[in-house]
């Protein structure tokens, strides 16, 4: 019996045309979604904070915060007037928190042991550059970077967040749509490129809606650095920084403006990642405690070690103060995950952070609207769900803050 012939496919377009058409369709839908969430005339903002949250950010007892705010309200020259929310309780904007921090800092000047409210580093305290990375996507790398940058800014540090990932998820979380809001030469590529189109990094840095937190956004343009570098290595001038030193070089131009730089690295070991590793004073590797993720991380560590050996042999400096593994999307009731975490702690000891980032619907749901836990309204979740997620996030970030202070020699 003769076999029936298979009907020819009706899709005769070449693959490149199909991919381009699908890309254009997805792009238009994403732009429409972005316009619904944040209309063109809208500007992303952050929610207000309760007195309890503000007291914790400032390191005060809530009762003392009430006393301080009441005293400020009674002053003749008072221009500090937080709004009131439900139950006639005060609520604080991020601008209120920043102003209150400055006022508290001014009030302690001249004291024998002044307490720090504004956390600016001193001349003997090194700029901290934290590279957050992993070879495998889905490990919570961008979520970790975004929350860390926002937490440190809310704690009174001057923070620069750098989106080094061409997918630009960090930029999107900060309300910057990479396809619409980031033009040519407006990523860090504009400051580290090899030709005459290079521009000062100061022109690329953007303010965000949180006082003390600036952003260098990303988009697909960052891939140009990966394409340009092999050619530049063959034609390199002696007065030009080599590829792995370029991010460190441009960050040094704004060193006096910041206390901490948080770099969200791409999930690959390319030239951008190598440059970020060389610039970094600290390394944070996010890891999901599953066997496939840990196996991927093993490859990442082996490749990273080999590449660092290669660039060290041609002059790359080792600036590392600390390196930590952060367990992310952790489910404490999951037996296999607990076994994997125990294995990691037994192997890596103090290199594994004490606190883990718990898996939470609050974090995943906030991400659907490009928001962080500091931005999304608590009322959108059950109180226990939100508080549990925020406590986990704050504990992780407080541990990182402690590592920064330890490097600076602060108690």
C-alpha positions in Angstrom: 0.0 0.0 0.0 1.5 3.3 -1.1 2.3 5.8 1.6 0.3 9.0 1.5 2.3 12.1 0.9 2.6 14.6 3.7 0.9 17.9 2.9 3.5 20.7 2.4 3.6 23.3 5.1 1.6 26.5 4.4 4.3 28.5 6.1 6.9 29.3 3.4 8.4 32.3 5.2 12.1 32.0 6.1 12.8 31.5 9.8 14.2 35.0 10.2 11.0 36.5 8.9 8.9 34.4 11.3 11.0 35.4 14.2 10.9 39.1 13.2 7.1 39.0 12.9 6.7 37.3 16.3 9.1 39.8 17.9 7.2 42.7 16.5 3.9 41.3 17.7 5.2 40.6 21.2 6.8 44.1 21.3 3.6 45.8 20.5 1.7 43.8 23.1 4.2 44.5 25.7 4.1 48.2 24.9 0.3 48.1 25.2 0.6 46.3 28.5 3.1 48.9 29.8 0.7 51.7 28.7 -2.1 50.2 30.7 0.0 49.8 33.8 1.8 53.1 33.5 0.2 55.5 31.0 2.6 57.8 29.0 1.8 60.7 31.3 2.2 58.7 34.5 5.4 58.4 36.5 6.1 55.3 38.6 6.0 56.0 42.3 6.4 54.2 45.6 3.8 53.6 48.2 3.7 55.4 51.6 5.2 53.8 54.7 3.7 53.3 58.1 5.3 54.7 61.3 6.4 51.2 62.2 8.2 50.8 58.9 9.8 54.2 59.1 11.0 53.6 62.6 12.6 50.3 61.5 14.3 52.0 58.5 15.7 54.8 60.7 16.7 52.4 63.6 14.3 54.1 66.1 11.7 53.0 68.5 8.3 53.8 67.2 7.4 55.8 70.3 10.5 57.9 69.9 9.7 58.5 66.2 6.3 59.9 67.3 8.0 62.2 69.8 10.5 63.5 67.2 7.8 64.2 64.6 5.6 65.9 67.1 8.5 68.1 68.2 9.2 69.0 64.5 5.6 69.8 63.9 5.6 72.3 66.9 8.6 74.2 65.5 8.0 77.7 64.0 10.3 76.9 61.0 8.6 73.5 60.4 8.3 72.4 56.8 7.9 68.7 57.7 4.3 67.7 57.5 3.6 64.0 56.8 0.1 63.2 55.7 -2.4 61.2 57.7 -3.9 58.0 56.7 -6.7 55.7 57.9 -7.4 56.1 61.7 -5.7 59.5 61.6 -2.3 57.8 61.7 0.6 59.5 59.9 1.9 57.9 56.7 5.3 58.8 55.2 6.4 59.2 51.7 10.0 58.4 50.6 10.6 62.1 50.5 9.4 62.4 54.1 11.8 59.7 55.2 14.7 61.3 53.4 13.9 64.7 55.0 13.4 63.2 58.4 16.7 61.4 58.1 18.5 64.6 57.3 16.9 66.5 60.2 17.8 63.7 62.7 21.4 63.7 61.4 21.6 67.5 61.8 20.3 67.2 65.4 23.1 64.8 66.4 26.0 66.8 65.0 28.4 67.9 67.6 27.5 65.0 69.9 30.4 63.0 71.4 29.2 59.8 69.6 26.8 61.1 66.9 24.5 58.5 65.5 24.4 57.9 61.8 21.1 58.6 60.1 22.6 59.7 56.7 24.9 56.8 55.9 27.3 58.5 53.5 30.7 56.8 53.6 33.8 58.7 54.8 37.0 59.4 52.8 38.6 56.2 54.2 35.6 54.0 53.3 35.8 52.4 49.9 33.0 52.5 47.4 31.2 49.2 47.5 30.4 47.6 44.1 28.3 44.5 44.5 27.9 42.3 41.4 24.8 40.1 41.6 25.1 37.1 39.2 24.3 33.6 38.2 24.8 31.6 35.1 21.2 30.3 35.1 18.1 32.4 34.7 15.2 32.2 37.2 17.4 32.3 40.3 16.0 35.6 41.5 19.0 37.6 40.5 17.2 40.7 39.3 14.6 40.6 42.1 17.5 40.5 44.6 19.3 43.4 42.9 16.2 45.6 42.8 15.3 45.0 46.4 18.8 45.4 47.6 19.2 48.8 45.8 15.9 50.1 47.1 16.5 48.9 50.7 20.0 50.5 50.9 18.5 53.8 49.5 15.7 53.7 52.1 18.3 53.1 54.7 20.1 56.3 53.8 22.9 55.2 51.5 23.6 56.8 48.1 23.0 54.0 45.6 23.6 53.5 41.9 21.9 50.5 40.3 23.4 49.4 37.0 21.4 47.2 34.6 24.0 45.1 32.7 21.6 42.6 31.4 20.4 43.1 27.8 17.0 41.8 28.8 16.8 44.9 31.1 14.4 43.4 33.7 15.9 45.6 36.4 15.2 48.7 34.3 11.6 47.5 33.9 11.2 47.0 37.6 12.3 50.6 38.1 9.6 51.9 35.6 11.9 52.3 32.6 10.7 50.4 29.6 13.9 49.4 27.6 12.3 49.6 24.2 10.5 52.9 24.7 12.5 54.9 27.3 16.1 53.9 26.6 17.6 55.3 23.4 20.9 54.8 21.7 23.9 55.3 23.9 21.8 55.6 27.0 23.0 52.3 28.6 26.4 51.8 30.2 27.5 50.7 26.7 27.5 54.4 25.8 30.3 55.0 28.5 32.4 51.9 27.8 32.2 51.6 24.0 35.5 51.7 22.0 34.8 54.4 19.4 34.3 58.2 19.3 30.6 57.9 20.2 31.6 57.2 23.8 30.0 59.7 26.3 30.5 60.5 30.0 28.8 58.2 32.4 27.3 61.2 34.2 25.1 61.8 31.1 23.7 58.3 31.3 22.8 58.1 35.0 19.1 58.7 35.7 17.3 59.7 38.9 14.6 57.4 40.1 11.5 58.0 42.2 13.4 57.1 45.4 15.7 59.8 46.9 19.3 58.6 46.9 18.8 55.9 44.2 20.0 56.4 40.7 19.9 54.1 37.7 21.9 53.2 34.6 19.3 51.4 32.5 19.9 48.5 30.1 18.5 47.3 26.8 19.6 45.1 23.9 22.2 47.7 23.0 24.4 46.1 25.7 25.1 43.2 23.3 27.1 45.5 21.1 29.9 45.3 23.7 30.1 41.6 23.3 30.4 42.1 19.5 32.8 45.0 19.6 35.3 43.6 22.1 37.0 40.9 20.0 37.8 43.4 17.3 38.9 46.0 19.9 41.3 43.5 21.4 43.1 43.3 18.0 43.2 47.1 17.6 43.6 48.2 21.2 45.5 51.4 21.9 47.9 51.5 24.8 46.1 54.4 26.4 42.7 52.7 26.4 41.5 50.5 29.3 41.3 46.8 28.3 37.7 45.3 28.2 37.7 43.9 31.7 38.8 47.3 33.2 36.2 49.5 31.4 33.4 49.4 33.9 35.7 50.0 36.8 37.2 52.9 34.9 33.9 54.7 34.3 32.5 54.0 37.8 35.6 55.7 39.2 34.4 58.9 37.5 31.4 59.1 39.8 32.9 57.3 42.8 32.4 60.4 45.1 28.7 60.5 44.4 27.8 57.1 45.8 28.3 54.7 48.7 27.1 51.5 47.0 26.8 50.3 43.4 24.6 47.3 42.7 25.2 45.6 39.3 22.6 43.2 37.9 24.8 41.1 35.6 23.6 39.1 32.6 23.2 35.3 33.0 26.2 34.5 30.9 30.0 34.7 31.2 30.7 37.3 28.5 32.9 40.3 28.3 30.3 42.4 30.2 30.3 40.0 33.1 34.1 39.8 33.2 34.2 43.6 33.3 31.7 43.7 36.2 33.6 41.0 38.1 36.8 43.1 37.8 35.0 46.2 39.0 33.2 44.5 41.9 34.4 44.7 45.4 31.9 42.0 46.4 30.1 39.1 44.7 26.6 37.8 45.4 25.6 34.6 43.6 21.9 33.7 43.8 21.1 30.0 43.8 17.8 28.2 43.8 18.2 25.1 45.9 17.4 22.5 43.3 19.7 19.9 41.8 19.6 21.2 38.2 20.3 24.8 39.4 23.2 23.6 41.7 24.7 21.6 38.8 24.5 24.7 36.6 26.1 26.7 39.3 29.0 24.2 39.4 29.7 24.9 35.8 29.4 28.6 36.4 32.0 28.5 39.2 34.4 26.4 37.2 34.2 28.6 34.1 34.4 31.8 36.2 37.5 30.6 38.0 39.2 29.8 34.6 38.3 33.1 33.1 39.5 35.1 36.2 42.8 33.2 36.0 43.1 34.3 32.4 42.4 38.0 33.0 44.5 38.1 36.1 47.4 36.9 34.0 47.2 40.1 31.9 46.8 42.5 34.8 43.3 42.3 36.3 43.3 43.2 40.0 41.5 41.3 42.7 39.3 43.8 44.6 37.1 41.3 46.3 36.1 41.9 49.9 33.5 39.2 50.3 31.6 36.6 48.2 28.3 35.1 49.3 25.8 32.6 48.0 22.2 33.7 48.5 19.6 30.9 48.7 16.5 32.2 46.8 12.9 31.0 46.2 13.4 28.8 49.3 10.5 26.7 50.6 11.2 25.7 54.2 8.6 22.9 54.1 10.3 21.3 51.0 12.4 18.4 52.2 14.7 18.1 49.1 15.3 21.9 49.2 16.3 21.7 52.9 18.7 18.8 52.1 20.3 20.9 49.2 20.6 23.9 51.5 22.3 21.8 54.2 24.7 20.4 51.6 25.6 23.9 50.3 26.2 25.1 53.9 28.4 22.0 54.7 30.5 22.7 51.6 30.7 26.5 51.5 30.3 27.3 55.2 30.4 31.0 55.8 30.1 31.8 52.1 26.4 30.9 52.3 24.3 33.7 53.7 22.6 33.1 57.0 19.3 34.4 55.7 17.5 33.0 52.7 15.0 34.6 50.4 11.7 32.7 50.8 9.5 31.9 47.9 6.4 34.0 48.1 3.3 34.8 46.0 3.7 38.4 47.2 7.0 38.7 45.3 5.8 36.9 42.1 2.5 38.8 42.1 4.3 42.1 42.5 6.5 41.2 39.6 3.5 40.9 37.3 3.1 44.7 37.5 6.8 45.4 37.5 6.8 46.3 41.2 8.9 45.4 44.3 7.7 44.6 47.8 8.6 48.2 48.8 6.2 49.5 46.1 3.2 47.2 46.1 0.3 47.9 48.5 0.2 45.6 51.5 -3.6 45.4 51.2 -3.3 43.4 48.0 -2.3 40.3 50.0 -3.2 38.7 53.3 -1.2 40.4 56.0 0.7 37.2 56.9 1.8 36.6 53.3 3.1 40.1 52.7 4.7 40.5 56.1 6.5 37.1 55.8 7.9 38.1 52.4 9.0 41.5 53.5 10.6 40.2 56.7 12.6 37.7 54.6 13.7 40.4 52.2 14.7 42.8 54.9 16.6 40.1 56.8 18.6 39.3 53.6 19.3 42.9 52.9 20.2 43.7 56.5 22.8 40.9 56.4 24.3 42.4 53.2 24.3 45.9 54.8 26.2 44.3 57.7 28.9 43.0 55.4 29.2 46.5 53.8 29.6 48.1 57.3 32.1 45.4 58.2 34.3 46.3 55.2 34.1 50.0 56.3 35.0 49.1 59.9 31.7 50.3 61.3 30.0 48.6 64.2 
